[in-house]
Amino acid sequence: MCGRYLLDTEIRDIIRAYKIKSKENIENKLGDVYPSNNAPIVWNSNQRTISHARWGFPFGFKKGIVINAKAETIMDKPMFRNSFYTSRCVIPANLYYEWKDEGGKKKVKYGIGVQNKSIISLGGIFKVSMDEKQIRQMTFVIITTEAKEDIKSIHPRMPFIVEDDLLEPWLNKNTSIGGIQEILNYSPNIKLTIKSFEDQPIKVTEDEDYQQMKMF
C-alpha cells in the first residue's frame, strides 16, 4: 500500500521536468501528501497537462475513500476499469513512505525513492467524482504492484513506478490495452533508496494514517 508520499518540488520545476504544455493556475503545497489532499497529477488531453486532483476515489455510499488499485486486478474492478482504459496519469513524487511492523504495536517509518532521481512518476488513474457538497472534482488513485526484493522486508507492495521512456505510451489514451499491459507488467530496472526514520516510531493504534488506511 502507498498511504503517503513526499512532494517537495516546485510546480515550475515539475512543469519543466515533464515538458508540460497545458496547466491550470495551481500552487503546490510542498511537503507530505496524505489521502484526501489535493496534489498535482500529469496526464494527456490533447497535450501533456498538469492538474490538481484529490487523492482518493469515493467509496460508493460508504464512508472513506479508496487510495490504491492493485495492478494485478485493476482491469477487473468496476471502480477502476474505465479509468484504466482511458484516464491514466502519473503522480509526481520525490519519495513515498512505508511503515514496517516491528512488533509490540510499533511501526517504523521508511522513505523510499529512486537512486539518482529527484522526481519519480507514480503510476495512477483518475476520474471526475462528486465531493461531499456534490461538486465535481478530479480524483486519483495510485496503482500498486508487488514490491521489489530489496524492500519486501518493509512491505510486500509498492507504488507502480513509470520510467521516463514509458511516460508517453502510458499517458496516451490511444495506446493499445496490450501495450499498457506490457508496461504494467514491466519490471523497471531501478535502484531504490531507503531511508529509515527509526527515531520516529509510531503506535499503530494511534497513528492517523493507519486509521485512514484501515478503511480501504
N, C-alpha and C positions, 0 to 999 in steps of 0.2 A: 504493500500500500504506500502511496505517496500522500501524506497528510499535511505537509508544509514545505515551502521552498523559499529560497532567498533570491530576491532580485534587487541588486544594489547598483544597477546600471542606468544612467540617464536615458530618457526617451530618445534624445538626439543621437546617442551612440547606438541604440537598438535599431533606429531607422537606418543608420549608416551600415551597420553590420548585415542587415537583411535586405539592403537595397530596396527599401520601401518606396513605392510610387504614389500611394494614396494613404492619407492619415486623417484622423479626427483631431480636433483640438483637445488633446488629452495631456494630463500631467500624471507622472508616475510617482507614487509614494514609495520611496526607497525603503528596503528592509524586508523582513519576513512577510510572506503571503500566506494567509490562512484560508481554509474553506469559507465560502460566502463573501470573501473580499473581491473587489474589482481589481483586475490586473490586465496588462496588455497581452493580446494574442495576435499572431501573424497568420494571415490566410489569403487566399486568392479570390478576388471577384473577377474583374477583367484584368487586374494587375495586382501586384504584391501589395497587401493592405495591412495596416495595423489598427486595431480597435481595442477599446476597453470591453471586458466581459466579466461576468460574475462567475466565480468558481463554484460549480455545483449545479447539476440538473435537479429540478424539483422532483420529489419522490411521490408523485401522484397526489393522492389526498392525505397521505400520511405526513407526519412531521419529519423534518430533516431534509437533507439533500444527498445526492449521490455524487461523489467527487472523483471516483476512479472507474475505469472499464477494463476488464481483462482482455488482453489481445487474443487469447485463445477462444473467447466466446462472444466477442463484440459483434460479429455478424449474425449471431443467433438471437440476440436480445432485442425485443421490440423497442426498448428505450433508446438503443444506440444505433440500430441498423441503418436507418435512413441517413443519419448524420455521418456515419462511417462511409457511406457510398458517395455523398455529395458535399459534406461540410467538414473536411479535415483541416486541422490547424497545427501550429506549434506554439508552445508557451515558452517564451524566453526566460531563462533562469541562470543564476550563477552556480547554484548547487541545490540539492534537496536534502531534507533531513529524514533520518530514520531513528527509531528507538529500539535498542536491544534489551530484551528482558534479562536482567541479571539475577532474578530471584529475589525473594523477600519483598515482593511488591515494589520493586525498584526497577527503573529503566534508565539506561544511559543513552544520551543523545549523540548522534553522529551526523556530520555534514559530509555529503558525498558529491563530488564533482568529477570533471574530466580533466586529465592532465593536459596542460598547455592550452586550455580553452577557458576564456573568461566568461563566455556565454554559451550555454548548452540549449539545445532545442528539444523540449519535452513534447512528444507526440500527443495530440489530443483531437477531440471532435467538438463541434459547437452547434448550437441551435438557438432559436429565439423562444424564450419562455415567458410566462406571466409571473410577476412577483406578487408579494402579499397584497399589494394595492392594485392588482390587475393591470399593471403597467408592463408593456412588452420590453424585454431586456435580453441581450445576448448572454448566453451562459456556456460554460465549457466544462469538460471533464478531461482528466489526464489518463492516458492509456498506460496500463502496467503490464509487465511481462516477467518471466522467470528471471531471478537475479543472476548476475554473473558469479562465477565460483568464488571470486575474492571477497564478495560481500554477503554470501549466503549465510554466513555465521551471524550476521547482523539481522537480516530479514530475507525471507525467501522470494520476495517480489521487489521490483524496482520499476521506475518510470521507463517507458519506451523512449529511447533517445534517437532522434533522426539526425543522421550525419549530413554535413553540408552538401555533399554531392547528390543527396537524395531528396533535398528540400523541394525542388521543383516538381518532380513527379508525385511526391506525397501531397503537396498542396493543390495540384492541378486536378479539378473535379472530373476532367475528361480522361484521366489515367484509367486504364482497364482495371477491373477488380483483380484479375490475375496479377497485374503489375503491383497493385497495392498489397496483395497478399505476400508477394515476394519481399517487398520492403519490410512488412510486418514480421516476417519470419527470418529476416536477415539478422545475423549476429554481428553487431558493429565491432570493429577491431579498435577498441578504445581502452585506454588505461585509466581506471578510476582512481581518484584521490580520496582518501578517507581521513577525516579529522574527528577525533574523539573529544567530547565535552564532558569528561568524567567528573569535572568539578561542578557540573550542573545536573546531578541525578534528580529524578522526579519520582514521586509516589504515584503509582498507577491510578489509584482511586481518586486522586485529587487533580490530576493533570487535565486541563481544559481541552487540549487537542484529543486526548484519549476519549474523553466523554463525547466529543463530536464524532469521532471515527466509529464509535460503537453503533451508530445509527445505520451504518451502511452495510 
